[in-house]
């Protein structure tokens, strides 16, 4: 088979993956703390005089490497909700179970602890933070005071290599590696918005859709040419 069809096919696969990620980003444009993703890929191009060991099929194509998370900060928006927290700068809120998040849309769990909307407890220096009381105040340094009494400090960590973080649902990330605790500034009554520009994502998604359709046409052309050659040889 003509190796050109493999090139077109690899391009179509990448564009399809791009379209999926653009759609995912757009769907989460209003999710606090959400971080958009991009496709990273490698080109495998082997010239005829190259001594690189390749298989006999002579395939030359682009290969999907991985999805890369863009950890750039989103805008900080005031909500007025005393349980909403935003990190100014780098870092992640530490959650139980080796999980982390930038989504500070917190609540009080059924057993009286500061937790995510999914019920995952937020950790302080001494473990989960109990917040049962009539008044909850959180300072810019992360100190948590309930009815004027210090009950803990929100633990914020960062990673030298954010590539170790794997994205989970609900704006959470997970890793087996321990982050380094940082003294980040916390804003109570504010939320970090997603770093997705919905209009830009839609434009890129449309461009990828057109490119995907172009690759489909190329694949169809190669297929027709191959069929025609086989039929001619048969005569």
ABEGO torsion letter per residue (X at the ends): XBAAAAAAAAAAAAAAAAAAAAAAAAAAAABBGBBBBBBBBBBBBBBAABABBBBAAGBBBBBBABBBBBABBBBBBBAGBAABBBBBEBEBBBBBGGBBBABABBBBBAAGBBBBAAGBBBBBAAEBBBABEABBBBBAAGBBBBGGBBAEBBBBBBBABAAABBBBBGGBBBBABBBBBBBBBBBBGBBBBBABBAAAAAAAAAAAAAAAAAAAAAAAAAAAAAAAAAAAAAX
